[in-house]
Amino acid sequence: MTNAEWMEKSNGSFMNTYGRYPAVMVEGKACLLKDADGKEYLDCLAGIAVCSLGHCHPAITEAICRQASTLVHVSNLYHTMPQTELAGLLLSHSFADRVFLCNSGAEANEAAIKLARKASPAGKYEIISLAGSFHGRTLATVAATGQAKFHQGFEPLPQGFRHAPFGDLSALEAMITPETCAVLCEPLQGEGGVRPLEREYLAGIRQLCDTHNLLLIFDEIQVGMGRTGTLFAYEQCGVTPDILTLAKALGNGLPIGAMLATESAAKAFEPGSHASTFGGNPVVCAAAVATLRIMLADGFFAEVREKGAYLAAQLTGLAAKYPAMATPARGFGLIQGLPLTEAWLDQGPAMVNLLFEKGVLLNFAGGKVLRCLPPLIISRAEIDRLIQALDEVFAELSR
């Protein structure tokens, strides 16, 4: 069957929650995808920062198949070896003492919200997040998200969430009340337009949390798992949170989320406090263990940083070539955004569509930037292919 035939069947079956591109992806290998018509695409989106080791990585595929032939599910009433091994890897390479496993980023953030409230004194329940943030699609994580467009149609949202202006430490401090229990932020806002939080700003937030006895939660769902050039983004910030959330790249394509926390916060959870039927499923944990072992190999993160610097330089060079259209790149490692100028913001979606036609996948984030989230294994030649396609699109539109 062709793309068109599959899409006709698909469009008649699903709720209209996605604006899909006219392709039915049937095969993936490393940084390349192929659709039902046989067209090949360079994937510079990686399933939105999910397939960070590329599509169908042999070691991860082998781990999935081996575990699926041994044990698929038993529930969290019992221990399993894959989830215990995964927990050990996460804790031994982070600040955390305890981990909770779930199925997605939204679930990880829900767990963090619940833990922050339960670990805080009675009467403290409010969480301050930042304007421009994105924390998930459940009602609580939508309420925590600092973008009004995600709130529309779902009001009234759950209480207990406030949004501080981005980058304004004094405004954030002024919002702290006796009911505040935590501050929730992304070290770099991905969906909000690839906006890094300055080290001094993050350090100031950490100091405010310490001064007011608040928990600091880092949402690393998009920027964790090597995306910025270290296993966790907080390692580059000089600031350590009390709670950290992960998902996306943790299973390299299989659905898994995790919440990591210090012992002092985690001890608030006890049997019955929180749970997940599928959280820590043996198959997805086996995939996550394989993913982590590959990333933790000597030299892996150094290569990510080098390729990230190369991508940033190439994007910035493109901005210099087309100064009326774009400004220098921003980001860390292999999450890079190319901000469009005010005059060209309305052309962002059109640029993505033209890139799609040329067989290159990325997206437009925050209504401001072309967001590049390639697999961490991308080659310099493939980065050059992305830049060439972008150059062609800019040239076509500028004419």
Beta strands, then each sheet from edge to edge (+ up, - down):
strand 1: 25-29
strand 2: 32-35
strand 3: 40-43
strand 4: 98-102
strand 5: 126-130
strand 6: 161-164
strand 7: 180-185
strand 8: 188-189
strand 9: 195-196
strand 10: 215-219
strand 11: 243-246
strand 12: 257-261
strand 13: 330-332
strand 14: 335-339
strand 15: 360-361
strand 16: 363-365
strand 17: 369-372
sheet 1: 1+ 2- 3+ 15+
sheet 2: 4+ 12- 11+ 10+ 7+ 5+ 6+
sheet 3: 8+ 9-
sheet 4: 13+ 14- 17+ 16-
end
